[in-house]
């Protein structure tokens, strides 16, 4: 992590779960971290208040709804003005609603899912790219927290995944398109799709049965760290992480 010391990382969905864990891991490894989420108070309690006293000054929380384009623009404008730009972006924010595709009056939930899981990634990556290409040798890293559901639609009795797998399949395709565009732009900016299996976070919205194979948020934050530590000429395009014993 030597080349990322005191560099700026932006983490979306930073108020809990994977986002909060990633924020803590990156701060502990020498980065200046800006957490973006709608729940500002929650970010401070789940991240800032858990850091060592000598590390707290390296975490900054900013209220942002990644599903709203103007909110994203405002956040990255503040980051540019405050820190001079972005070096690393962790697109982590994601939602999964309890509605089904065939349910009546489900439009609001479906649109919210697509705006957060798909358009939020587009808007954040676009704004971060504009900053990264002006930084040291245009060398940045974008990591998208995808899902195994972005590669194969899972089936678990009693759980309705509705439009969530569709949104994550879009992220899988988007990662490849962004990779091509970054190459065409002649930058050295890396992009990684990180696809976990089941993770014990708020997004599951139900209790995990005892003995059920499950990952913890820290497992994903360690994977983020692994990807960031690769040499400048090495790019991990896709990393799948699943708990031992998970069956899909």
C-alpha positions, 0 to 999 in steps of 0.5 A: 500500500506504499503508493497509496499512502495519504492518497484519497479514496472515496467509498460509497455506501459507507454507513454500514456493512461492507462500506464501513468495513472498507473505510476502516481498512483503508484508513488503517492502511494509510489512506485519506478516506471520504465516505459517502452515504445518506446516513451521515450520523450512522457513518460517524458512529459506524466508522469514525467512532471506531477508529484509533484516535490518531487515525480519525482525522483521515476519515471524512463523512459526506452526505450523498445519495448515489441514486441522485445525479446532482447529489453525486456531482455535489459530493465530488465537487466538494471532494475536489475543492477539499482534497484536490481530487480522487485516487481510488473509488470504491463503488459499494452502495447497493440496495435490494428491495423486498418487492417482486417484479410482478407486484403491483405498484412496485415502480418506485422500488424498482427504479430506486434499485436501478438508480442506486445499483447501476446509475449510481456506479455510472455517475460516481465513476464518471466524476471520479474519472474526471479527477483521476486522469488529472492526478499523478500519471493518471493512475487510479483504481475503481473497484465495483462491489458487484455480486455473484448474482451479477453472473448467475441468478441465485435461487433460495426458497423464500427469498425474492431477488426481484430486479437485483440480479438484473442490476448486477448483471448490468454492473458486470457488463458495465465493468467491461465497457469501462475497462475498454473506455479507460484503455481508449483514454490511454490512462493507467486507471484500473477497474475491478469487479469484486463479486461476493457471495452472501455477506452478513449485511443490512441488504439481506434484510433477514436473520441468517440461519445458524450454520448458513455459509456467510461472509463478513464485511471484513472479508470483502474489505480485505479483498479490496486491499488485496486488489489495491496492492497489485503492482501498477502493471497488474489489473484484477478484472474480476474477483469472486469471493464466496464462503466455503460451503455456499451452494448456488 
